[in-house]
Amino acid sequence: MRLGPRTGGRWRHRIPYRLTRISSSSRQTRFHWPLVYLGVALTTLAALLLELSLTRIFSVVFHYHFAFLAISIALFGLGAGGVFSYVVSGWRWSLYSKLGTLALLNSLVVVVSLVLALSIREMPLFWALAAVYFPSTLPFFVAGAVVSLAISETIERVDRVYFYDLIGAGAGCLLLIPLLNNFGGPNTVIAAAVCFAASAAIWFSLSGTVRWRVASVALSLALLLLFGYNARNRIIDVKYAKGKTLAGEQFVKWNSFSRIALAPEKVSRALTIFIDADASTAIAKFDLEHLREEDRRGLLHQGPGFPYVMRPGAKTLIIGPGGGWDVARALASGSRDVTGVEINPIIANTIMRERFPGYSSGLYLRPEVRICVEDGRSFIRRSREQYQVIQATLVDTWASTAAGAYALSENNLYTTDAFRDYLRHLTPDGMLAFTRWGLEPPRESLRLLSLAAAALSSLGEREPWRHIIVAREGSLADSNGWGALDNVLVSRKPFSAGDLDRARAAMREARLTAIYMPDENIPNAFTELLRTAHRREFEKRYPYDIRPVDDNRPFFFYTVQPRDLWSFLRHFVEGGQPKSSRADFQVNMAVPVMFGLLAVSLTATLIVLALPPLLLGARLPLDKSARKFLLYFIAIGAGYIMIEIALIQRFVLFLGHPTYALTVIIFSMLIASGCGSFWSRRFVGVSGIRLRALLAMVALLVSALAILVTPLTEAGVGWPLFLKVALTAAMVSVPGFLMGMPFPTGLSLLEARHKPSVRWAWALNAASSVLGSVGAIFLAIYFGLRETLLAGGAMYVVALVILQVTAADRDIGRESNQPHFAHPPA
C-alpha cells in the first residue's frame, strides 16, 4: 500500500480501483451521505426487529417448529425485494422519492401483516405453508427493495453503505431484548413499523418533497401512539394460538424466548402457567406449615415423588421447577436444602415471587428454598455443590428462542455430556431423577437410558445396568395420546439390595409399574438395551432413533430414524399421522416442516435466479464468467448464516442463557462484519489475489474456531458473566471482521463488469441465506454443530474456487497501470 500526496491535513490511501461512479438514474442526485447512511441503518434495524419478533409470534400462534419460518420469510423477502428493485429503478421518480415511497408503504404493510398473522385460527399444515409464507414476506420484500436500491445506486461507497446496513441490524439486535421484555411481540412489530416510517421521513427530506416528509413524520407519530396504546390495552395481540382461542388469561408477559400467561386450567381450574400457549405447569398450592397427611402422601406417592421416598430429606437440585410441584415434594419429604434452577425469569421472579406468591403460600420465598434464574446445565457446570437428588420433570418449553434458528427442540439438558456433569455432582448415595413421556414403542425414556448408560460407561462404570431403575405412572392410553410417565432413576453407585426393596415398596404404595429393575429380567426394550452386549446394533435396528446425543448434536427429541424419513414425510403429506401418539408426532413434526421450508426456499431461490433474465433480457452480462461469478454470492450468503446459526447454539451453554447467546453472537458478528466492510477497500481493494487470500483466511479461522470452541469455553466455565461475554465477542469478532469483506468487495468486482447485475447479486445472497439456514439445521441434526461450522467455512472455500474459475482477479481486478480512483473520503 502506498501513500499519496497529503491533502486536507491527512494522508489519503490510494488503492487501484476502477468503478462506474454513479448509475444513470443517480447522476443528478446529490448524496447527503450521513442521511443516506441513517436511512439504510433504520431500514435494516426495522427489518431485523421484525424478523426476530416474528419468530416469537410464530412460536406462540403456531408451534415452535414454525418459528424458523420467520427467518425463511425474511431472507426470501429481502432477496425477492432485490429482484423487485430492477422494476423500481425504472420508475421516473428521483432515487429518494422511490426509497421514501417504499418505506412509507412498508410501515403500513407491517401493521396489516401483523393483524393478519394474529387472525389465523387454524394451524397451518404442510399444504398451507405457502399461504403463510408469501403474505408475511411483503414487509421484507419492500425492505429488500429499499436496501438493494440504495446499495446499487451508491455503489461507489458500497463498503460504507454496507457498514451502516450491518450497524443498523446490530442496533436492532440490541433493541430486540428490551422491547420484547417490556412491550411484547406484537408491540415490537409495531416498533419496526415506526422505524420504517422514520426512514421514509429521511428519504423524503433528501428528495425535498415537504408534503410527503410531513406525512411520514405524522405516520411515525401515529404509530408511536398506537404502540403506547396497545402496550396498555392489547388491542392487537395474540387471541388465537395453536388452533384454539385464548381465554381467561389473568396475566401475560413476553420475553425473548417465551410468552408466559397465567390462566385457570380447563378441568381442574387450578391456576396454571402456560408457556407459548402450549406447555404448562400448574402452581403448587399447599400450606407446607400445616400440610395434611393426605396431601403429603399425594405429593410423594406419585412418579415424580419417587426419588424423595427413596432419599427422604435429601439435599436437592431441581432443574426447571416451574410452578413448584417438585419443590413442594422435596419439602414434604423433609428436605431443608432445596435449590431450583429456572431459566425463565417471568416464572421464577414475576409470577412465583412478585405478583402471585400468595397462591403458592410463598413457596419460592421460604428460607429452605433457593431459586436461581439460569440455564440448568450452566448452573451445574459451575457449581461446586453435591446433591443427593438432582431432578428434572418433563423439562421442555415447546418454545423457540428469538433467534428462531432451531426448528427442532435442541436441549443441552439431555446429552451424554450433561449426564456426566450431573453424575459428578451427586453424593456417593445420590441419584438422578428424570421424568419423560412413556410412549409405545418407548422413545424419550429409552433414550434417557441410552444417555445414562453412555455417561456411566465414560466414568468407568462397567455395569451401567446396575445403576438404573425405571417406574411407570399411568397407562399408555392415558393423557390423550401423550402416554404414561416414565420415571428414570440413575444412581452414582449401583443400587443396593436395600434400595431395590425400598423401590418396590414405594412403587406398590404409589401404584407404579416396574419397567426396569437391576435384579429382575423384565422382557421389554429397556431390559434389552441395558443388558445386551451389542448396544449399538440394538440402537440401529430399533424403530426409533434412541442413540445417545452429545453437546455437539443436542437434538434429544428428534427420534425419526434416517431410514424412515421418507415414510414419515409421506404420512405427513397425505394428511395423516404416522402410527404413533400425538405427542410423538408433534415433536417430530419439525422434520416435514423443515422439508417444506426447504422446498419453498429452493423455489424462492430459483425464482430469484430466473427473474432477472426475464426482466433484463439482453441487458444481462454476455460474459459467461461474469454470470458464473454470481454463484460466489450464493456461497458466501449460505456460509455466513450457517456459521452464525452454529455459533449461537454452541455458546448457549457457555453464556448460560439463550438470550445472551442470541444477543452477543448476532450483535458481535454484525458489528464486526460491518467494520470489515468499512475497511474492505483499504485491505482488499478490488484485487482478486487479496480476495482469494481473504476467503482462505475465513475458512481457516472458522475451522480453528470449530475445533477450539469447546476446550476454550470449558476452561472458562467458572468465569463471571462479563468475562464470558468478552471471550465470546472476541472469538466471534475476528472471523466476523473478515466475513464482512467478501460481499462488498464482490459487488465492486461485479459492478465494474456489469452494473445491472449488482441487484441480482444482492437478491441471490439473501435467497441463498434461506438455503443456508435450512441446510444448517439438517447438518446439525445428522452430523453436529461442529460439522455445521466446518461446512460454513467450506462455503468460503467454494467461493474461492468460483473466484478462481471465473478468473475474476485476471479479468476484473488485476492490478495494473490503468487509471484508477483514490479511496473516497469519509
ABEGO torsion letter per residue (X at the ends): XBBBBBBGGBBBBBBBBBBBABBAAAAABBBBAAAAAAAAAAAAAAAAAAAAAAAAAAAAABBAAAAAAAAAAAAAAAAAAAAAAAAAAABABBAAAAAAAAAAAAAAAAAAAAAAAAABABBBBAAAAAAAAAAAAAAAAAAAAAAAAAAAAAAAAAAAAAAAAAAAAAAAAAAAAAAAAAAEAAAAAAAAAAAAAAAAAAAAAAAGBAAAAAAAAAAAAAAAAAAAAAAAAGABBBABBGGBBBBGBABBBBBAABBBBBBBBAAAGBBBBBBGGBBBBBBBBBBAABBBAAAAAAAABBAAAAAAAABBGBBBBBBGAEAGAAAAAAAAAGBABBBBBBABAAAAAAAAAAAAAAAAGGAAABAABBBBBBBAAAAAAABABBBABBBBBGBBAGBBBAAGABABBBBAABBAAAAAAAAAABBAABBBBBBBBBBOBBAAAAAAAAAAAAAAAAAGBABAAAABBBBBBEBAABGGGAEBBBBBBBBABBBBAAAAAAAAAAAAAAGBBBABBAABBBBBAAAAAAABABAAAAAAABABBABBBBAABABAABABBAAAAAAAAAAAAAGBBBBBBAAAAAAAAAAAAAAAAAAAAAAAAAAAAAAAAAAAEAABBABAAAAAAAAAAAAAAAAAAAAAAAAAAAAAAAAGBAAAAAAAAAAAAAAAAAAAAAAAAAAAEABAAAAAAAAAAAAAAAAAAAAAAAAAAAAAAABBAAAAAAAAAAAAAAAAAAAAAAAAAAAAAAAAABAAAAAAAAAAAAAAAAAAAAAAAAAAAAAEAAAAAAAAAAAAAAAAAAAAAAGAAAAAABBBABBBBBBBBX
